[in-house]
């Protein structure tokens, strides 16, 4: 049986204190220090990844590309297509330079092997099909409809709270959300997630609004092992919105009978160390708590727990991921680290079924039901196995590997490997509202104040704890609109905390439009480049492109001549600000030469990016960032967007590495997920030498 819209979703949570009003944004990624690092082993680096990506996974990609040609494109390949090429993949692995001879194991169609970098790698036909089949990608209109539905989501569940007994309550009001494969319609890593991930973000917002707490959220590559561990440590409820899998791939949809371990799938192995990748002996051979795939990474619950420096606050981890309960690999380590309840599925769950379960179960929890009551109510209304297969009998559901919801807690034991495809009686009396939270259900209003003569946006009324997208407004002549502030300011030379993009509101507030203007300079002024604070309606213009804003570590993109790759430090396409001749003052870059200036022009519904000095266009070639002498192909077409000041530049010609990004080896590159830290500075003018920039409302 081939299930449509398989989803692998794991519940995890991210922390960012929200007081009154603060931006909801993923915390910075990277290799944050880990407590007890000496015991954790050496951290794997981006260079380790690059070695493998350019060797064994490049060879595997060639095998897949050949098969894709026969199938009419990579987007049309099914799991069966990937299974058929497993023998060629085996040959590619064994012929790679990084393969350690004699280490390749095959568990069904699932391949795992060791590499000379020390990182165990895997090839999973199921995941390859999940990540690459984009035949059913939504159109922009469909995405707009999906997000509008998510914003309008109303929780109609009504239930009275029940007394707390054996299961206790969470000691934290913080709610976490982990979304490695989804961010927004303009920057998602996996198109299959666009149809339901907005609902999880909305539920996350409703939950921390109900507890009176705060929300922690990590997405894309910021959803790394370090930040996931931090979220589990801090949050009373954590939701994993991700893929999930096991280390076995059998026939007829069997991923459980010979599985050693279950895994949460991430888009990065940042923070993973050599200690995480030690071989272990399982009932079906050697397995690992962490493995690297082509564009994804697998981590077990034990791997996450090993990165936690303190116990969880007697919490619930909601794993909407596939196969999270197929083995004890996900819940065991989390339960040992203080997680009270772990929820997941015995098999692969459908997108539609998991979304219905999530909205129902967490809706009851939000309104005060203990977890056992919430789950039993959901099963009574939706069915005792995946609602997408409600027409099946129980024996048919078991025979066809349909997902059953499974709970492990202090009151609910694990049924055991091979016994999870059954209707479980759940007894958990865990309750969310033990951290002092309440469920007021109040509305708040955001009002916008602008200067005389500027059209003011309409006020917005939303439920407390919800998020809104801040509007942009016009500016008086000589002024530049920067964003919104919570208090009026008058001609200060220091820019106050400014809000743009998506923010969360917990109380009614008036926001004031903030502007800048430059005055007092001698001379006639000159060209300068000002950091973009919000996305323009039309990106056409001249820009400087940087990675970072700290002047001590800011790298500037430089134009290259001819058809040449940017992807090495020696290529010279990334230059420290101190070496460019430019200066930074009062929010402006000045003294730029044409080598660092790129002209952006509209091209149909996308944009071209052309260097002013060399005349070459920014583009891609074989998933690498290139300068190109012609803009005639799709390699030079870009989609531009902005979130919390970070620009996402997506190239329309690349599917696996579509995003303009930056390497830890200090060069600009194409990446597999939208990065943070990419900034655009737009050309403007200043008042000349000695000028001063003022900020005012």
C-alpha positions, 0 to 999 in steps of 0.5 A: 500500500502506498500512503498519500501525504505521509507525514513524520512530525515530532514535537519539540519546542523553542524558547524566546521570552515574550513580554508585552510585545516581542518578535517571534523569530527563530533564535540564532543557530550555530554551534552553541557551547554544550555543557560538559563538552569534554564528555560530548566529544568533538563537534562535527563541522561544516567542512566534515559535511562538505567532504561527504556532500562532495564525495559519496552523496554527490555520487548518489545524486548522480545515480538518482539523476540517471533514474530521474531522467527515466522517470521524467524528473526527480520530483516524480520518483516514488519510494519504489523508484528509489528502492530499484536503484539501491544496488547502484547506490551500494556501488556508489557508496563503495566506490567513494573516497570516504567509505570505510571498507567493510562497514556497509550494512543493509537492513531491508532497503535501508543502508548505513555505513561508516566514513573516514570523517567518523560520521555514520551515513545512511541512505533511506529510499523512503526519506528520499521520496519524501523530500524530493517528490514535489509533483504536488507542490502548492501554487502561490494561490494555494499557499495563500489560502493555506496560510489564511486558513491557519490564521483563521483557525478557531478552536471549537473544543470546549471542555472543563478542567479536571483535577490533577492526580497521578500525572501531575502538571508541567512546571513551566508555562513555556510552549515549544515548537520545532519545525525543521522542514517548514518556515513560510510560503517563501522559504520552506525546505519541504513542500509536503509540509506547506499544507499543514505546518501553518496549523501547528504554528497557530496551535503553538501560539494558542497554547502559550496564549492559554498558559500565559507563558511564552513561546520558543520556536526553532525552524529550518537549520536553527532546529539543531540538536543544541536548540532542541535540547534547550527547548526540552529543558525549558518548556512544559509542552514541546511539539515536533513538526518534522519527518520521522523514521526508523533504521529499517526499510522493508517491503510493503510499507514495513519500517518496523519489524527489523527496526533498532531505533526511531529518529527525528529528522532534521535539516542540519547536524550542527552541534552533533559530536563524535560521542553521538555517533558511536556504534551500538548493538541492537537486536537487528545489528549495529545502529547509531543514535545519530546519522547523516543522510543526503540533506537531512540528519537523524537523531534519536531521543537518547541523542537529544537527552545527551545534549540536555544539561538539566531535566525537563519540567515534567513536560509533554512531548508531542511527536506528530512524526511518523514511526516515533513509537515504532521502537523505544528509540525516541521516548526512552531518553526523553523520559529519563530526562524528566519528560512525563508524557511522550505521544507518537505513532506506531507507523507512518501517519498521514498528513491529514490524519495527524493534523486532525489528531493534533488539533483535537488532542491539543485543543482539549489539552489547551482547554484544561483536559488531562492528556488521557481524557484529551486523547480518548476524546479525540479517538472517540471522535476521529477514530482509534487509528489514522483518521485517513483510513477510517474505512479500514477494520482494525485487522485491515489497519494492522495489515496495512501498517496504519498508524496507531497513537501510542503514549508512554508516561509514568502511568502508561507503559510502552506496549513493546516492539511489535505490539504497538499496532493496537488500540491503547488504553491511555491513563495519563492524568498529566495536565498542562496548567500546573505552572500558574497559567490560566486560560482567559481567552481574551482579545487584545488590540494593536493600534498604529500611530503615524504622522499627519499626512500618512495613511494609518493602517487599520487596527488589528484585534486578535486573541492574546498570545497570537501573532500578527504581521506588521504593516509598512507605511509611507514616509514624509519627504526626506524620511525613511520608514524603519518599522514600529516602536512601542513609545514615541521618540523625538530626534534621538541619534540612537535607534530604539528597539524596532519591530518589523515582520511577525510579532506576538502580542500579549496585551493591547498596545499602540505602535508608532511608526519610526523614521530616520533622516540625515541632517547637519553634514557639510558638502553636497552629500554622497551615495550611501547604503542603508540596511533594509528594515522591511521588505520593499514592494519592489526590490529593484535598485542597487544594493550591497549584500552582506553576511552579518551586521557586526562590523568586526565580522561582516563579510561583503559579497564581491562581484567576480568576472566571467563564469566562475564559482564563488564557493571557496575562500580563495575565489575572493567573492567574500571580503571582510568589511575592513578590507573593502574601503567602506566605512560604517556609521550612523546606520550607513555603509559609505565609500563603496566601489562598484565591485561590491554593488549589485543592481537588482532588476525585475525579470517576469515575476522574479529578479536578476542580480547583476554586479555593477563592476564586472557586469556578471549576474549572480546565479547557480550552476550544479547547485553551486553559487556562480557568477554568470556572463549571461542572464538568459537562463533560469540559473539567474532568476531569484525570488526575494523575501525578508523575515525579521531583517534577514533576506531570503534569496531563492534561486529558481533553477536549483531544487536541492540547494536553492538558497543564497547562504554563507559557509563557516569557511567564509565564502558565499554559497548555495545552501539547502535551507534559508539562512539567517544573517543575510542582509541587503543594504539599499542605495540612498544618499546622505547629507555629506561628511559630518552628517548625523542620522536622527530617529523620530516618530 
